[in-house]
Amino acid sequence: MGNILVIVFGFLVILNVPLGIALGLSSLVALAVTQKVPLFLVAQRMFTGLDSFPLMAIPLFMIAGRFMERGGISKRLINLASNIVGSVSGGLALVSVLACMFFAAISGSAPATVVAIGSIMVPAMVEAGYDKDFSVALMAAAGTIGVIIPPSIPFVTYGITMNASIGQLFIAGIIPGILMGGSLMLLCFIIAKKRGYKGTIKPSLRGFLISLKDSFWGLMMPVIILGGIYGGVFTPTEAAAVACVYSFIVGALIHRELKFKDFIKGFSEAGVTSAMVMLIISTATAMGWIMTTEQIPVKVATAISSISSNPIVLLLLINIILLITGCLMELNAAIIILGPIFLPLIMKSNINIIHFGVIMVVNMTLGLLTPPLGVNLFVAGSLEESVGFKKIVRAVMPMLLVLLVDLFILTYMPKLSLILLEIFKI
């Protein structure tokens, strides 16, 4: 049954069948051909996969992100970033990355970060003389930070799948997100020096203070979310509901930019995106159950262990597998399917499950920049349609290499992911 499952799924992926349908259909075919168990178990497992209170955080964080985006938060964060790094060589590029880091602490979604910041920054960079392919590629790369800095939808999925603390995962993602953002900013500075991209504004304490005041309510959202979670006021799921209410109040009553049509459209967009993610999660759960029944995780773990039991080599092999998978499979589905496969290995090698969560999410996030899936590449490309897809891929390669170096550092320096948990004794 396992062989049939893998073959049918691979065939459907090659035919470019939508991932959620490919996962569910391959599970049905595997059960129908072998007739080991009734077919209704696929539907049952799909339902079971979604029957989880923590999963409610996914649509709620998506709604909060949409409200923040349409409520004027993104442009205020961009203005703040401009007053911090806008005067440096390549100022607009640095602003784009820093603004993505700010917005990542609100949205929890990489594509949402690309759209919210990129729709403003790509035209601004092009008008200032930046190369179009560089501008688009930068937004695709910086958007990946959206799922590393908390709140993070993939961390929610990982926490549920691996029975790990979502709160601890959120804290563990802060320094890796800052590392990725800082690395991209350093690369942008080097490229800007080489190509002659100038700064845009003169530094001003008054301008900084004004922009800080304007963006205060947006910056308070992650403080409320994380403070509430670790203060024991609410769970991560309840924090997502609080974020929805807070983002609505800020956008509609404080900034007064979130109109009724934006309210409706925000719900609509979040609903469609959530439905897509939930379908993938449910069908991935069904496939994961079949794989577990066929003892595929045990077989894979045994095969990898036979190569080497050294944790350094083991993590290298896992990273290679994850990088290849990230090119072909959606982030949340890959976590649900591959997480249980690697769990016996990391437990046997005494690898911290929170640290491994950071490795896995960062690794799979790079798949957002690699064809043929490359969601961020397509989303960013839609912001400047005159740039061909091949040019975007070529322009994003240096940024992808920098992020790969970050992945290597995070893999073999677990302290970077875990130090905040130790400091705050979480």
Secondary structure, DSSP 8 states (H G I E B T S, - for coil): -HHHHHHHHHHHHHTT--HHHHHHHHHHHHHHHH-SS-THHHHHHHHHHH--GGGGHHHHHHHHHHHHHHTTHHHHHHHHHHHHHTTSTTHHHHHHHHHHHHHHHHH--HHHHHHHHHHHHHHHHHHTT--HHHHHHHHHHHHGGGGTSSS-HHHHHHHHHHT--HHHHHHHTHHHHHHHHHHHHHHHHHHHHHHT----S---HHHHHHHHHHTHHHHHHHHHHHHHHHTTSS-HHHHHHHHHHHHHIIIIIIS----HHHHHHHHHHHHHHHHHHHHHHHHHHHHHHHHHHTTHHHHHHHHHHHH---HHHHHHHHHHHHHHHHTTS-HHHHHHHHHHHHHHHHHHTT--HHHHHHHHHHHHHGGGGSTTT-HHHHHHHTTSTTS-HHHHHHHHHHHHHHHHHHHHHHHH-THHHHHHHHHTT-
